[in-house]
């Protein structure tokens, strides 16, 4: 749970941008979410395993 809170705090801008686009469009594809990330951070998002490791449980 602490890891989730940390990620939400770190990526609050991303979370808000997704929420804003969801309110406008109703739904988003994975590609659209990727485009939001690239627009905000200037690069593709990290691989899933970069966030989750067995040690972080």
C-alpha positions as CSV (number, residue, x, y, z in Angstrom):
1,X,0.0,0.0,0.0
2,X,2.8,2.4,0.7
3,X,4.3,1.7,-2.7
4,X,1.0,2.6,-4.3
5,X,0.8,5.9,-2.4
6,X,4.4,6.7,-3.3
7,X,3.7,6.1,-7.0
8,X,0.5,8.2,-7.0
9,X,2.4,11.1,-5.3
10,X,5.3,10.8,-7.8
11,X,3.0,10.7,-10.8
12,X,0.2,12.9,-9.6
13,X,0.4,15.0,-12.8
14,X,0.0,11.9,-14.9
15,X,-2.9,10.7,-12.8
16,X,-4.6,14.1,-13.1
17,X,-3.9,14.3,-16.9
18,X,-5.5,10.8,-17.3
19,X,-8.5,11.8,-15.2
20,X,-9.0,15.0,-17.2
21,X,-8.9,13.2,-20.5
22,X,-11.2,10.5,-19.2
23,X,-13.7,13.2,-18.3
24,X,-13.5,14.7,-21.8
25,X,-13.5,11.4,-23.8
26,X,-15.2,8.8,-21.5
27,X,-12.4,6.2,-22.1
28,X,-8.8,6.0,-23.2
29,X,-6.8,3.4,-25.1
30,X,-3.4,2.2,-23.9
31,X,-1.8,4.2,-26.7
32,X,-3.6,7.4,-25.6
33,X,-2.3,6.9,-22.0
34,X,1.2,6.3,-23.4
35,X,0.9,9.6,-25.4
36,X,-0.1,11.4,-22.2
37,X,2.9,10.1,-20.4
38,X,5.3,11.0,-23.2
39,X,3.7,14.5,-23.4
40,X,4.3,15.0,-19.6
41,X,7.7,13.3,-19.2
42,X,9.3,13.4,-22.6
43,X,9.9,9.6,-22.8
44,X,8.1,6.3,-22.8
45,X,7.0,5.0,-19.4
46,X,9.2,2.5,-17.6
47,X,8.6,-1.2,-17.9
48,X,6.2,-2.6,-15.3
49,X,8.9,-4.5,-13.4
50,X,10.7,-1.2,-12.8
51,X,7.9,-0.4,-10.3
52,X,7.3,-3.8,-8.8
53,X,10.0,-6.1,-7.4
54,X,9.7,-9.0,-5.0
55,X,11.6,-6.9,-2.4
56,X,8.9,-4.1,-2.5
57,X,6.1,-6.4,-1.2
